[in-house]
Amino acid sequence: MLSRVADALFWMSRYVERAEHVARLLDVWFHLELDLSGVGSAPFEMHWTALAAILQQQMPSRSSNSQTSALSQWLSFDQDNPTSIMSCLARARLSARSIRGAISPEVWRELNKLYWKLCDGDFVSRSRESPHEFFQAVECGSALFQGLCDATSTHDEGWQFIQLGKFVERADKTLRILDIQYHLLRELTNPSDVPLTHLHWAAVLKSCQAFEAYQRRRVGRIESERVVEFLLLEPTFPRSVRFCLEALAQALEAIEGAPARRELNRTDRQLGLMLGELKYLTLDQILAGDLRVFLGRLCEQLVEVSRAVQERYSLR
């Protein structure tokens, strides 16, 4: 496969996944702010600061309704911001348009349709007043895009690069959500903070589309350690870090062949180290150390995996 085509498939997938994550985070944070209004003097700025940190964006030094609204608008519509939803979808559409012959007509049609729907003036005006409709359109459009990639594409090398882009981005966001939120929420230790902590950890699960799956696994109150365990180590949940890394390893094996039959490269070694820890360490062993150091190291290793993949296949 030409590296140009592999590059476009990788980034098309990754940008759609990123747009979906930004939309879901904004939607969850929007509803969290409404929930926090019923919890006394809850620090509204804390969850917006966390959002900015997760997305690696700058947060205004003084929080206010107008500033948080401006941040939401900047992350949704501003195409000068490379992390905004519209910027990500515009780049995904540009990548897809450059390789129309390598993707199915259905995949192109739905991605193109989603982009132009979100550009519609009337829809944007309604969304500025009620952003939930906008965020839902992005999430549904992403789910349809991914479903069509799986259902209408030959599961060959090209499809594997789509998987690489999706799961690199998904693992990155899950790690960053856990890293930032665990650090912020462990400071809430007073008994009066329990309702606030519960709301925030529920928001962490919803940010990863994991709330219902977690509740089915663990009935009862949401506990921070159990949330960390589920989103980090659960092998059957498609947004856990372990699941994403195993999917990455499977995609690379399909492209290059089983590691046992070839010389290991930098990606194999880094990914193997990460998976080894997530497969064989227990939560108690992880928490015995500094969880934030552990999560930060995984984030750095994932960046290294992504960089190694891009260098190996001449992706930008």
C-alpha positions as CSV (number, residue, x, y, z in Angstrom):
1,M,0.0,0.0,0.0
2,L,1.2,3.5,-0.8
3,S,2.3,5.5,2.3
4,R,0.1,8.4,1.1
5,V,-3.0,6.2,1.2
6,A,-2.0,4.7,4.6
7,D,-1.4,8.2,5.9
8,A,-4.8,9.5,4.8
9,L,-6.7,6.4,6.2
10,F,-4.9,6.7,9.5
11,W,-5.6,10.4,10.0
12,M,-9.1,10.2,8.6
13,S,-10.0,7.7,11.3
14,R,-8.0,9.4,14.0
15,Y,-9.6,12.8,13.4
16,V,-13.1,11.4,13.4
17,E,-12.4,9.6,16.7
18,R,-11.0,12.9,18.1
19,A,-14.0,14.9,17.1
20,E,-16.3,12.3,18.8
21,H,-14.3,12.5,22.0
22,V,-14.4,16.3,22.1
23,A,-18.1,16.3,21.4
24,R,-18.8,13.7,24.2
25,L,-16.5,15.5,26.7
26,L,-18.3,18.8,26.0
27,D,-21.7,17.2,26.3
28,V,-20.9,15.5,29.5
29,W,-19.3,18.6,31.0
30,F,-22.4,20.7,29.9
31,H,-24.7,18.3,31.8
32,L,-22.2,18.1,34.7
33,E,-22.4,21.8,35.2
34,L,-26.2,21.5,35.5
35,D,-25.8,18.7,38.1
36,L,-23.3,20.7,40.1
37,S,-25.7,23.6,40.5
38,G,-27.6,21.3,43.0
39,V,-24.5,20.5,45.1
40,G,-24.1,23.7,47.2
41,S,-21.1,25.7,46.5
42,A,-19.5,23.3,44.1
43,P,-16.4,24.6,42.3
44,F,-17.7,25.0,38.8
45,E,-14.3,26.0,37.4
46,M,-12.8,22.7,38.4
47,H,-14.5,20.6,35.8
48,W,-13.8,23.1,33.0
49,T,-10.1,23.3,34.1
50,A,-10.1,19.5,33.8
51,L,-11.6,19.6,30.4
52,A,-9.0,22.0,29.1
53,A,-6.2,19.9,30.6
54,I,-7.6,16.7,29.0
55,L,-7.7,18.4,25.6
56,Q,-4.4,20.2,26.2
57,Q,-6.0,23.6,25.7
58,Q,-5.6,26.9,27.6
59,M,-8.3,27.7,30.1
60,P,-9.1,31.4,31.0
61,S,-7.4,32.3,34.3
62,R,-10.8,33.4,35.8
63,S,-13.8,31.3,35.2
64,S,-17.2,32.7,34.4
65,N,-20.3,31.7,32.5
66,S,-19.2,33.8,29.4
67,Q,-15.7,32.4,29.5
68,T,-16.8,28.7,29.8
69,S,-19.3,29.3,27.0
70,A,-16.5,30.8,24.9
71,L,-14.4,27.8,25.6
72,S,-17.2,25.5,24.5
73,Q,-17.7,27.5,21.3
74,W,-14.0,27.5,20.6
75,L,-13.8,23.7,21.0
76,S,-16.9,23.2,18.8
77,F,-16.8,25.6,15.9
78,D,-13.5,27.5,15.6
79,Q,-11.5,26.0,12.7
80,D,-8.5,28.0,13.7
81,N,-8.3,25.7,16.7
82,P,-6.9,22.3,15.5
83,T,-8.6,20.5,18.3
84,S,-12.1,21.8,17.6
85,I,-14.8,19.5,16.4
86,M,-15.2,21.3,13.1
87,S,-11.5,21.4,12.5
88,C,-11.1,17.7,13.1
89,L,-14.0,16.8,10.8
90,A,-12.7,19.2,8.1
91,R,-9.3,17.4,8.2
92,A,-11.0,14.0,8.2
93,R,-13.1,14.9,5.2
94,L,-10.0,16.3,3.4
95,S,-8.1,13.1,4.0
96,A,-11.1,11.0,2.8
97,R,-11.5,13.1,-0.3
98,S,-7.9,12.5,-1.2
99,I,-8.4,8.7,-1.3
100,R,-11.9,8.3,-2.6
101,G,-10.9,5.1,-4.4
102,A,-9.6,3.5,-1.2
103,I,-12.8,3.9,0.8
104,S,-16.3,2.7,0.1
105,P,-18.8,5.3,-1.4
106,E,-21.0,4.8,1.8
107,V,-18.1,5.9,4.1
108,W,-17.4,9.0,2.0
109,R,-21.1,9.9,1.7
110,E,-21.8,9.8,5.4
111,L,-18.6,11.6,6.4
112,N,-19.3,14.3,3.8
113,K,-23.0,14.5,4.9
114,L,-22.0,14.9,8.6
115,Y,-19.6,17.7,7.7
116,W,-22.1,19.7,5.7
117,K,-24.8,19.2,8.3
118,L,-22.6,20.7,10.9
119,C,-21.8,23.6,8.6
120,D,-25.5,24.4,8.0
121,G,-26.2,27.9,9.3
122,D,-29.6,27.1,10.8
123,F,-28.3,24.0,12.5
124,V,-25.3,25.9,14.0
125,S,-27.6,28.7,15.2
126,R,-29.8,26.2,17.0
127,S,-26.7,24.5,18.4
128,R,-25.3,27.6,19.9
129,E,-28.5,27.9,22.0
130,S,-28.8,24.1,22.7
131,P,-25.4,22.4,22.1
132,H,-26.6,18.9,23.0
133,E,-28.1,18.4,19.5
134,F,-24.8,19.4,17.9
135,F,-22.8,17.0,20.2
136,Q,-25.3,14.2,19.5
137,A,-25.0,14.7,15.8
138,V,-21.2,14.3,16.0
139,E,-21.3,11.2,18.2
140,C,-24.0,9.5,16.0
141,G,-22.1,10.5,12.8
142,S,-18.9,9.0,14.2
143,A,-20.6,5.8,15.1
144,L,-22.2,5.5,11.7
145,F,-18.8,6.2,10.0
146,Q,-17.1,3.5,12.1
147,G,-19.9,1.0,11.4
148,L,-19.7,1.6,7.7
149,C,-15.9,1.3,7.7
150,D,-16.4,-2.1,9.3
151,A,-19.4,-3.2,7.2
152,T,-18.5,-2.0,3.7
153,S,-14.7,-2.2,3.6
154,T,-12.5,-5.1,2.9
155,H,-10.6,-5.9,6.1
156,D,-7.2,-5.6,4.4
157,E,-4.2,-3.4,5.1
158,G,-6.2,-0.2,4.5
159,W,-8.8,-1.2,7.1
160,Q,-6.0,-2.0,9.6
161,F,-4.7,1.6,9.3
162,I,-8.2,2.8,10.0
163,Q,-8.0,0.7,13.2
164,L,-4.6,2.1,14.1
165,G,-5.8,5.6,13.9
166,K,-9.0,4.9,15.9
167,F,-7.4,3.0,18.8
168,V,-4.4,5.2,19.2
169,E,-6.7,8.2,19.6
170,R,-9.1,6.3,21.9
171,A,-6.4,5.0,24.2
172,D,-4.9,8.5,24.4
173,K,-8.1,10.1,25.5
174,T,-9.0,7.4,28.0
175,L,-5.6,7.8,29.6
176,R,-5.7,11.6,29.8
177,I,-9.2,11.5,31.3
178,L,-8.1,9.1,34.0
179,D,-4.8,11.0,34.6
180,I,-6.4,14.5,35.0
181,Q,-9.5,13.5,36.8
182,Y,-7.8,11.2,39.4
183,H,-5.3,13.9,40.2
184,L,-8.0,16.6,40.7
185,L,-10.6,14.4,42.5
186,R,-8.2,12.8,45.1
187,E,-8.0,16.3,46.7
188,L,-11.8,16.0,47.6
189,T,-11.5,14.2,50.9
190,N,-14.0,15.9,53.2
191,P,-17.3,14.0,53.9
192,S,-19.2,16.9,52.4
193,D,-17.4,16.3,49.1
194,V,-18.9,12.8,48.6
195,P,-21.8,14.0,46.4
196,L,-19.5,16.1,44.3
197,T,-17.0,13.3,43.9
198,H,-19.7,10.9,42.9
199,L,-20.9,13.3,40.2
200,H,-17.4,13.7,38.8
201,W,-16.6,10.0,38.7
202,A,-19.9,9.4,37.0
203,A,-18.9,12.0,34.4
204,V,-15.5,10.2,33.9
205,L,-17.4,7.0,33.0
206,K,-19.8,8.9,30.7
207,S,-16.9,10.6,29.0
208,C,-15.7,7.2,27.9
209,Q,-19.2,5.8,27.1
210,A,-18.7,3.4,30.1
211,F,-21.4,4.4,32.6
212,E,-23.9,1.7,31.7
213,A,-21.2,-1.0,31.1
214,Y,-19.7,-0.2,34.5
215,Q,-23.1,-0.3,36.3
216,R,-23.8,-3.7,34.8
217,R,-20.5,-4.9,36.1
218,R,-20.6,-3.2,39.5
219,V,-24.0,-2.5,40.9
220,G,-24.0,0.3,43.6
221,R,-22.0,3.4,44.3
222,I,-19.3,4.5,41.9
223,E,-15.9,4.1,43.5
224,S,-12.8,5.8,42.1
225,E,-10.6,2.7,42.3
226,R,-13.1,0.5,40.5
227,V,-13.5,3.1,37.8
228,V,-9.8,3.2,37.3
229,E,-9.7,-0.6,37.1
230,F,-12.5,-0.7,34.6
231,L,-11.2,1.9,32.2
232,L,-7.6,0.8,32.5
233,L,-7.6,-3.0,32.8
234,E,-10.9,-4.3,31.5
235,P,-10.1,-6.6,28.5
236,T,-13.7,-6.8,27.2
237,F,-14.7,-3.1,27.2
238,P,-13.8,-1.4,23.8
239,R,-12.7,1.9,25.3
240,S,-10.5,0.6,28.1
241,V,-6.8,1.2,27.6
242,R,-6.0,-2.5,27.6
243,F,-8.6,-3.3,24.9
244,C,-7.3,-0.4,22.7
245,L,-3.7,-1.5,23.0
246,E,-4.6,-5.1,22.2
247,A,-6.5,-3.9,19.2
248,L,-3.4,-1.9,18.1
249,A,-1.2,-5.0,18.5
250,Q,-3.7,-7.0,16.4
251,A,-3.8,-4.4,13.6
252,L,0.0,-4.2,13.5
253,E,0.3,-8.0,13.4
254,A,-2.2,-8.1,10.5
255,I,-0.1,-5.5,8.6
256,E,3.4,-6.9,9.3
257,G,2.9,-10.5,10.4
258,A,3.2,-12.2,13.8
259,P,6.1,-10.9,15.9
260,A,7.3,-14.5,16.4
261,R,8.1,-14.7,12.6
262,R,10.0,-11.5,12.2
263,E,12.5,-9.2,13.9
264,L,10.9,-7.0,16.6
265,N,10.8,-3.3,15.9
266,R,10.5,-0.3,18.2
267,T,6.7,-0.3,18.1
268,D,6.5,-4.0,19.0
269,R,8.8,-3.5,22.0
270,Q,7.0,-0.4,23.3
271,L,3.5,-1.8,22.9
272,G,4.6,-5.1,24.4
273,L,5.9,-3.4,27.5
274,M,2.6,-1.5,28.0
275,L,0.5,-4.6,27.4
276,G,2.6,-6.6,29.8
277,E,1.9,-4.3,32.6
278,L,-1.8,-4.0,31.9
279,K,-2.2,-7.7,31.6
280,Y,-0.3,-8.9,34.6
281,L,-0.3,-6.1,37.2
282,T,-3.2,-6.0,39.6
283,L,-5.0,-2.8,40.5
284,D,-3.5,-3.1,44.1
285,Q,0.0,-3.3,42.6
286,I,-0.7,-0.3,40.5
287,L,-2.2,1.8,43.3
288,A,0.7,0.8,45.6
289,G,2.8,3.3,43.7
290,D,1.8,6.7,42.4
291,L,-1.1,6.2,40.0
292,R,-0.5,9.6,38.3
293,V,3.2,8.6,37.5
294,F,2.0,5.3,36.1
295,L,-0.7,6.9,33.9
296,G,1.7,9.6,32.8
297,R,4.3,7.0,31.8
298,L,1.6,5.2,29.8
299,C,0.7,8.4,28.0
300,E,4.3,9.0,27.1
301,Q,4.7,5.4,25.9
302,L,1.6,5.7,23.8
303,V,2.9,8.9,22.2
304,E,6.1,6.9,21.4
305,V,4.1,4.1,19.9
306,S,2.2,6.5,17.7
307,R,5.4,8.2,16.6
308,A,7.1,4.9,15.8
309,V,4.1,3.8,13.7
310,Q,4.1,7.1,11.8
311,E,7.9,6.9,11.2
312,R,7.8,3.3,10.1
313,Y,5.0,3.8,7.5
314,S,6.0,7.4,6.5
315,L,2.9,8.9,8.0
316,R,3.0,12.6,8.8
